[in-house]
Amino acid sequence: MKRKSVRSAAVSLRVRLGRLTLQNPILVASGTFGYGAEYARLFDVDDLGGVVTKSISLKPRPGNPAPRIWETASGMLNAIGLQNTGVEEFLRSKMLFLKKLTRAKVIVNIIGERIGDYAQIARRLDGVPGIDGLELNLSCPNCERGGIEFGVNPRMTAEAVRRVRKATRLPVIAKLSPNVTDITAIARAAADGGADALSLINTLLALAVDPESWKPRIAPVTGGLSGPAVKPVALRMVWQVHRALPKMPLIGIGGIMRSEDVVEFLLCGASAVEIGTANYIRPTAAPEAVQGLARYLKRKGLRSPGALVGRIQTPARLRGIPKLVASRRSGSGR
Ligand SMILES: Cc1cc2nc3c(=O)[nH]c(=O)nc-3n(C[C@H](O)[C@H](O)[C@H](O)COP(=O)(O)O)c2cc1C
């Protein structure tokens, strides 16, 4: 009998992310892709693995005063201030485009100023046609706790996820803040709260100064750093969380510009990725990354992105994944 060559096998980009199945592992990140419709003139948004919306709050938020964006070396500092339409207007107007997507998943990113807000928005979005999952932006100041970000405290993280979990049947993705000492403690808390998947990272708290005027570059003084400058931090955190929670599906985010960056995140343990700042530089970065990943897999003789997940070749003493899991993984996608 003639043996089928592995190299000639067709590539499928399909990935599982907990309860979600994505046609490919490339999503676009919250706050960098509007509500999807803005990009429809440039390419077929339905070709993406998914669209993550701008963060939605209970009530509309005007955002921070300008200037609120500054370009840094290999990155971008932003302090938009979570400007958004609020959940009711989102459902009335922004879902009109999003509900037409049939292949790309629609993930609504939500924020709360109080822990109860997250659950209230989740309840409102539960059962809305066209919404496939929720992503919790935990990088929001908790008004009830002196403005400390939910995502820097394990107890607040677990509680926010637990409340949302109870309020909805939708898959719940907890988006982690990198502004912590031990990302694995926060990841475990989100898992304990019942998260279906974790996405990481949000922006890194940062500051830029004008040496002439001695003033901060952006009006709110500090902001969130994103773009290629943060990629090594994001990779390190994805790797650490994957080692700590090997069964938890992860979405890697941070500085992804092209398909090679996607591969790095998959190798570190992500099952999917979100592309953010790159959308501002090259609006077609995400569909190009989909094509680039398919070419990469073909060149390597791999049949699916799953064959890369967690396969970083670290020294044996650093491998946190039990042998059994590692060997089962390696067999699955080739
Ligand atoms: C201008 C801008 C606005 C953003 N707004 C949000 C937001 O509303 N909610 C959120 O969870 N993340 C937001 N983010 C963070 C991104 O989703 C992403 O986590 C981060 O930028 C890292 O990815 P990147 O380096 O590919 O941009 C924003 C990022 C930028 C640059």
The ligand as a Gaussian input file, in Angstrom:
#p B3LYP/6-31G(d) Opt

LIG

0 1
 C       -5.242000      51.974000      21.348000
 C       -5.465000      50.735000      22.155000
 C       -6.687000      50.541000      22.788000
 C       -6.901000      49.384000      23.549000
 N       -8.117000      49.203000      24.157000
 C       -8.352000      48.052000      24.841000
 C       -9.634000      47.809000      25.406000
 O      -10.588000      48.581000      25.270000
 N       -9.798000      46.654000      26.114000
 C       -8.796000      45.716000      26.271000
 O       -9.018000      44.671000      26.900000
 N       -7.577000      45.940000      25.725000
 C       -7.343000      47.065000      25.016000
 N       -6.111000      47.269000      24.454000
 C       -5.045000      46.266000      24.643000
 C       -4.935000      45.311000      23.446000
 O       -6.117000      44.594000      23.255000
 C       -3.753000      44.329000      23.646000
 O       -4.002000      43.536000      24.778000
 C       -2.415000      45.042000      23.833000
 O       -2.337000      46.204000      23.039000
 C       -1.212000      44.148000      23.504000
 O       -1.261000      43.689000      22.173000
 P       -0.496000      44.429000      20.949000
 O        0.915000      44.665000      21.393000
 O       -0.630000      43.491000      19.804000
 O       -1.221000      45.719000      20.740000
 C       -5.869000      48.416000      23.680000
 C       -4.643000      48.618000      23.033000
 C       -4.438000      49.752000      22.265000
 C       -3.111000      49.929000      21.580000

